[in-house]
Amino acid sequence: MPSSTVDTIENLIRRAQQTKNGFVDIKQAAEEVVASNAPKDSLRLAKALFVLEGFQVRTLATFIFGHLAATSSESLKILRTRVSQDEDWRVQEILAQAFDKYCASIGYEQALSVIMDWLADSNPNVRRAVTEGLRIWTSRPYFRGHPDIAIKLLGQLRDDSSEYVRKSVGNALRDISKKHKALVKAELQQWDISNKGVAQTYKLASKFL
């Protein structure tokens, strides 16, 4: 690895590790990396950072992957198959933001097939990256004009095997209900709340109804 690359990585590590609360500076550092490097070099840096200790460094790498994902299938794959395996919850929070960045970059309607594919993934971290990353769903382009589609996609996970995902689904539907009460109410009326998992999601989703 060239000495200049090593120096860049060391500088990024120091910068990331100085961040104790929040991710504003880490996010800015990722934007600077992508703006000042060719995509292949940004990807190389992100890969090198992601294998290191320290959640701050791995969140920086995740932000970079998110910026690259719209034009790099490898970056999108890494987010889904590797970042989703990280055990630190803070990395998973940034995975959600990175997925939303991908959707925003290519357009939410164009991302629909990937959104549905991720929602069907066997890893709950992948599913939650979508349900949480796109909140508030109906404030996003396309879903703003198609709230019924957002509600339908979320409703399909009402009995998800992961409580972590069900809570995200319930909260996302609750958010949507602030402006689309009738649509959310119609969806919830179809649910079998005798099912314990569904009942938990329902309780969160119906908070403002």
C-alpha positions in Angstrom: 0.0 0.0 0.0 1.5 3.4 -1.0 2.7 5.5 1.9 0.3 8.3 0.9 -2.6 5.9 1.3 -1.3 4.7 4.7 -1.0 8.4 5.8 -4.6 9.0 4.6 -5.9 6.0 6.5 -4.1 7.0 9.7 -5.4 10.6 9.4 -9.0 9.3 8.9 -8.6 6.9 11.9 -7.5 9.8 14.2 -10.3 12.0 13.0 -13.0 9.3 13.4 -11.7 8.3 16.9 -12.0 11.9 18.1 -15.7 11.7 17.6 -17.4 10.6 20.9 -21.0 11.6 20.4 -22.9 11.8 17.2 -21.7 11.2 13.6 -21.7 14.7 12.0 -18.0 15.0 11.6 -17.6 11.3 10.6 -20.3 11.9 7.9 -18.5 15.0 6.7 -15.2 13.1 6.6 -16.8 10.5 4.4 -18.1 13.2 2.0 -14.6 14.7 1.8 -13.1 11.3 1.0 -15.6 10.7 -1.8 -15.2 14.2 -3.2 -11.4 14.1 -3.3 -10.8 10.6 -4.5 -11.7 8.5 -7.5 -14.4 6.0 -6.7 -12.0 3.0 -6.9 -9.7 4.8 -4.4 -12.6 5.7 -2.1 -13.7 2.1 -2.1 -10.2 0.9 -1.3 -10.0 3.2 1.6 -13.5 2.1 2.9 -12.5 -1.5 2.7 -9.3 -0.8 4.6 -11.1 1.1 7.3 -13.9 -1.4 7.8 -11.7 -4.2 9.0 -10.2 -2.0 11.8 -11.2 -1.9 15.5 -13.2 1.0 16.8 -16.9 1.6 15.8 -16.2 5.1 14.7 -13.8 4.0 12.0 -16.3 1.4 10.7 -19.1 3.9 10.7 -16.9 6.1 8.5 -16.3 3.2 6.1 -20.1 2.6 6.1 -20.8 6.2 5.2 -18.4 5.9 2.3 -19.9 2.7 1.1 -23.3 4.4 1.1 -22.0 7.3 -1.0 -20.5 4.8 -3.5 -23.4 2.3 -3.6 -25.4 4.1 -6.4 -22.6 3.5 -8.9 -20.8 0.6 -7.3 -22.6 -2.8 -7.0 -19.7 -4.0 -4.9 -20.3 -1.3 -2.3 -24.0 -2.1 -2.1 -23.1 -5.8 -1.7 -20.7 -5.0 1.1 -23.3 -3.0 2.9 -25.7 -5.9 2.7 -23.4 -8.9 3.3 -20.6 -7.4 5.5 -21.7 -4.2 7.2 -25.0 -5.9 8.3 -22.9 -8.5 10.2 -21.2 -5.9 12.4 -22.2 -6.4 16.0 -22.0 -2.7 17.0 -25.5 -1.1 17.0 -24.0 2.2 16.0 -22.7 0.7 12.8 -26.2 -0.6 12.1 -27.6 2.9 12.6 -25.2 4.2 9.9 -26.1 1.2 7.7 -29.7 2.5 7.7 -28.5 5.9 6.7 -26.2 4.5 4.0 -29.1 2.5 2.5 -31.2 5.7 2.4 -28.4 7.5 0.7 -28.3 4.8 -2.0 -32.1 5.1 -2.6 -31.9 8.9 -2.7 -29.0 8.8 -5.2 -30.7 6.5 -7.7 -34.3 7.6 -6.9 -36.7 5.9 -4.6 -38.9 4.6 -7.4 -35.9 3.2 -9.2 -34.8 1.6 -5.9 -38.1 -0.2 -5.3 -36.8 -3.7 -6.4 -33.8 -3.4 -4.1 -35.9 -2.1 -1.3 -38.2 -5.2 -1.6 -35.2 -7.5 -1.9 -33.6 -6.1 1.2 -37.0 -6.4 3.1 -37.0 -10.1 2.3 -33.4 -10.7 3.4 -32.9 -13.3 6.1 -30.7 -11.0 8.2 -32.8 -8.7 10.4 -30.2 -6.0 10.2 -30.7 -5.8 6.5 -34.5 -5.6 6.8 -34.2 -2.9 9.5 -31.8 -0.9 7.4 -34.7 -0.3 5.1 -37.6 0.1 7.6 -35.5 2.5 9.7 -33.4 4.1 7.0 -36.4 5.4 5.0 -38.2 7.0 7.9 -40.2 9.1 7.6 -41.1 7.1 4.5 -43.7 9.4 3.2 -41.4 12.4 3.4 -39.2 10.7 0.7 -39.8 11.3 -3.0 -42.0 8.8 -4.7 -43.4 7.5 -1.3 -44.7 11.0 -0.7 -47.0 10.6 -3.6 -47.6 6.9 -3.0 -48.1 6.5 0.8 -50.2 3.3 0.1 -47.1 1.5 -1.3 -45.0 2.5 1.7 -47.7 1.3 4.1 -48.1 -2.0 2.2 -44.3 -2.7 2.2 -44.1 -2.0 5.9 -47.2 -3.9 6.8 -45.7 -7.1 5.3 -43.3 -7.1 8.2 -45.9 -6.8 10.9 -45.1 -10.3 12.2 -41.3 -10.2 11.5 -39.3 -12.8 13.4 -37.2 -10.0 14.9 -38.6 -7.7 17.6 -36.0 -5.2 16.6 -37.6 -5.0 13.1 -41.2 -5.1 14.4 -40.5 -2.0 16.5 -39.0 -0.2 13.5 -42.0 -1.1 11.4 -44.5 0.0 14.1 -42.7 3.3 14.6 -42.5 3.9 10.8 -46.3 3.3 10.4 -46.9 5.6 13.4 -44.9 8.3 11.7 -47.0 7.9 8.5 -50.3 7.9 10.3 -49.7 11.6 11.3 -50.6 12.6 7.7 -52.3 9.5 6.4 -54.5 8.4 9.2 -57.2 6.7 7.1 -54.7 4.7 5.1 -52.8 3.4 8.1 -56.1 2.6 9.9 -57.3 0.6 6.9 -54.1 -1.4 6.9 -54.2 -2.1 10.6 -57.8 -3.3 10.4 -56.6 -6.2 8.3 -54.2 -7.5 11.0 -54.8 -10.4 13.3 -53.8 -8.9 16.6 -54.3 -12.2 18.4 -50.8 -12.9 17.2 -48.4 -11.6 19.8 -45.8 -10.3 17.3 -48.5 -8.5 15.3 -50.1 -7.1 18.4 -46.7 -5.5 19.4 -46.4 -3.8 16.0 -50.0 -2.8 16.1 -49.6 -1.1 19.4 -46.8 1.1 18.1 -48.4 1.8 14.7 -51.8 2.8 16.2 -50.5 5.2 18.8 -51.9 8.3 17.0 -55.1 6.7 15.7 
